[in-house]
Amino acid sequence: MFELVPPNAAFHRSFLESHREWAGVHQDGAAVFMAEDVTSPQGFADWVGKLLDAESATEKDGIVPCTYLWITEGPRYVGAIAFRHHLTQALLNSGGHIGYGIRPSDRRRGAATWALRELLARLAAAQGELGGVLPDRVLLTCDDDNSASIRTIERCDGRLEDVRTGEDGRLFRRYWIDLGKPAAD
């Protein structure tokens, strides 16, 4: 059974196993770019602290407040999902509100779809409680050739707005999901 939990240094060993699986490829939703060192216990704990602090951070240099959650299964780190609280112009164009990544050995098990649905449900509930503090809809983007992410977003009621060309020349898709409507099964 998957769970969404705040980042926690207790997952260090499992995270390192996942990190090796990624083999240097960007880990969407994990914010590894914020870490100087994830291999040592202290470096990992410092990075976890940065992830937790990001939720209440002030926007700086295009980085906005962000809630990071880890997808776990018991003691195993499965992946990460991140919710950026608002969009800058750059995020509106190509980054979106939500990013996620599943470790390669755990793909095709439904973890991404489960985590996205769970996050959307939490955001919808919080929207009702906070009275308009959160957006009414969220933006997700993915590469045009990422069929797994396309399926995940569309299973969660993502509505394609357009396909754009990124600065690197690759095509990417932009989807909106309405928070007022629960994702279909």
C-alpha positions as CSV (number, residue, x, y, z in Angstrom):
1,M,0.0,0.0,0.0
2,F,1.4,3.3,-1.1
3,E,1.6,6.3,1.3
4,L,2.3,10.0,0.8
5,V,4.6,11.2,3.6
6,P,6.7,14.3,4.2
7,P,10.4,13.8,3.4
8,N,12.1,12.0,6.3
9,A,15.8,11.2,6.9
10,A,14.7,7.6,7.9
11,F,14.4,6.8,4.2
12,H,18.1,7.5,3.5
13,R,19.1,4.0,2.5
14,S,16.1,3.4,0.3
15,F,16.4,6.8,-1.3
16,L,20.0,6.0,-2.2
17,E,19.0,2.8,-3.8
18,S,16.5,4.8,-5.9
19,H,19.0,7.5,-6.6
20,R,21.4,4.9,-8.1
21,E,18.5,3.5,-10.3
22,W,18.1,7.0,-11.8
23,A,21.8,6.9,-12.9
24,G,22.2,10.6,-13.1
25,V,18.9,11.4,-14.9
26,H,16.8,14.2,-13.5
27,Q,14.5,12.9,-10.8
28,D,11.2,14.8,-11.3
29,G,9.5,16.0,-8.1
30,A,12.4,15.1,-5.9
31,A,14.3,18.5,-5.9
32,V,17.7,16.8,-5.8
33,F,19.0,20.0,-7.3
34,M,18.6,21.5,-3.8
35,A,21.0,19.0,-2.3
36,E,24.7,19.4,-2.0
37,D,25.1,15.8,-0.8
38,V,22.5,13.1,-0.5
39,T,25.0,10.2,0.1
40,S,26.2,11.0,3.6
41,P,23.6,10.7,6.5
42,Q,24.2,14.4,7.5
43,G,24.0,15.7,3.9
44,F,20.8,13.8,3.4
45,A,19.3,15.1,6.7
46,D,20.3,18.6,5.6
47,W,18.6,18.2,2.3
48,V,15.4,16.8,3.9
49,G,15.4,19.9,6.1
50,K,15.5,22.1,2.9
51,L,12.6,20.2,1.4
52,L,10.5,20.6,4.5
53,D,11.4,24.3,4.7
54,A,10.5,24.9,1.1
55,E,6.8,24.8,2.0
56,S,7.0,28.1,3.8
57,A,9.8,29.7,1.8
58,T,9.6,33.1,0.2
59,E,9.8,33.2,-3.6
60,K,13.3,33.8,-4.7
61,D,15.0,33.6,-8.2
62,G,11.9,31.9,-9.7
63,I,11.7,29.3,-7.0
64,V,8.3,29.4,-5.3
65,P,7.1,27.8,-2.1
66,C,6.7,24.1,-2.7
67,T,5.3,21.1,-0.8
68,Y,7.4,18.0,-1.3
69,L,5.9,14.6,-0.5
70,W,7.5,11.2,-0.8
71,I,5.7,8.1,-2.2
72,T,6.5,5.2,0.1
73,E,5.6,1.6,0.6
74,G,6.4,0.6,4.1
75,P,10.1,1.5,4.6
76,R,10.7,1.7,0.8
77,Y,11.1,5.1,-1.0
78,V,9.1,4.7,-4.3
79,G,9.2,8.3,-5.6
80,A,8.3,11.9,-5.0
81,I,5.6,14.4,-5.9
82,A,5.8,18.1,-5.5
83,F,3.2,20.9,-5.5
84,R,4.4,24.4,-6.3
85,H,2.0,26.8,-4.5
86,H,1.8,29.3,-7.3
87,L,3.1,29.8,-10.8
88,T,5.7,32.2,-12.1
89,Q,5.6,33.1,-15.8
90,A,8.2,30.4,-16.4
91,L,6.2,27.8,-14.5
92,L,3.1,28.8,-16.3
93,N,4.8,28.3,-19.6
94,S,6.5,25.0,-19.0
95,G,6.9,23.8,-15.3
96,G,3.5,23.7,-13.9
97,H,2.2,23.2,-10.3
98,I,3.0,19.5,-9.9
99,G,5.9,17.3,-10.8
100,Y,6.5,13.7,-9.9
101,G,8.9,10.9,-10.5
102,I,8.9,7.2,-9.7
103,R,12.0,5.1,-9.3
104,P,12.6,2.9,-12.3
105,S,12.1,-0.4,-10.5
106,D,8.7,0.7,-9.3
107,R,7.2,2.0,-12.5
108,R,4.1,0.4,-14.1
109,R,2.7,-0.4,-10.6
110,G,0.3,2.6,-10.5
111,A,2.3,4.6,-8.0
112,A,2.3,7.8,-10.1
113,T,-1.5,7.7,-10.7
114,W,-2.2,6.9,-7.1
115,A,0.1,9.7,-5.8
116,L,-1.3,12.3,-8.2
117,R,-4.9,11.4,-7.3
118,E,-4.1,11.5,-3.6
119,L,-2.4,14.9,-3.9
120,L,-5.3,16.3,-5.9
121,A,-7.8,15.1,-3.3
122,R,-5.7,16.7,-0.6
123,L,-5.5,19.9,-2.5
124,A,-9.3,19.9,-3.2
125,A,-10.0,19.3,0.5
126,A,-7.5,22.1,1.5
127,Q,-9.1,24.4,-1.1
128,G,-12.4,24.0,0.7
129,E,-10.9,24.5,4.1
130,L,-8.8,27.5,3.2
131,G,-11.4,29.3,1.1
132,G,-9.6,30.3,-2.1
133,V,-6.0,30.3,-1.0
134,L,-5.1,27.5,-3.4
135,P,-5.8,27.6,-7.1
136,D,-9.0,26.2,-8.6
137,R,-7.0,24.2,-11.1
138,V,-3.5,23.0,-11.4
139,L,-1.1,22.8,-14.3
140,L,1.0,19.7,-15.1
141,T,3.5,19.4,-18.0
142,C,5.3,16.4,-19.5
143,D,7.4,15.6,-22.5
144,D,5.3,14.9,-25.6
145,D,6.9,11.5,-25.9
146,N,6.4,10.4,-22.2
147,S,3.5,8.1,-22.7
148,A,3.5,6.9,-19.1
149,S,3.1,10.5,-17.8
150,I,0.5,11.3,-20.4
151,R,-1.5,8.3,-19.3
152,T,-1.1,9.2,-15.6
153,I,-2.2,12.8,-16.1
154,E,-5.1,11.8,-18.4
155,R,-6.3,9.1,-15.9
156,C,-6.5,12.0,-13.3
157,D,-8.8,14.1,-15.6
158,G,-6.0,16.2,-17.1
159,R,-7.3,18.3,-20.0
160,L,-4.7,19.0,-22.7
161,E,-4.4,22.7,-23.3
162,D,-1.6,22.7,-25.8
163,V,1.7,21.2,-27.0
164,R,4.7,23.6,-27.0
165,T,8.3,23.6,-27.9
166,G,10.7,24.0,-25.0
167,E,13.9,26.0,-25.0
168,D,15.8,22.8,-25.8
169,G,13.7,22.1,-28.9
170,R,11.7,19.2,-27.3
171,L,7.9,19.2,-27.4
172,F,6.0,19.1,-24.2
173,R,2.3,19.0,-23.2
174,R,0.5,21.3,-20.9
175,Y,-2.5,19.8,-19.0
176,W,-4.9,21.4,-16.5
177,I,-6.8,19.6,-13.8
178,D,-9.8,21.1,-12.0
179,L,-9.5,20.7,-8.2
180,G,-13.2,21.0,-7.8
181,K,-13.8,17.7,-9.4
182,P,-12.5,14.4,-8.1
183,A,-10.4,12.3,-10.5
184,A,-12.3,9.4,-12.2
185,D,-11.2,5.8,-11.4
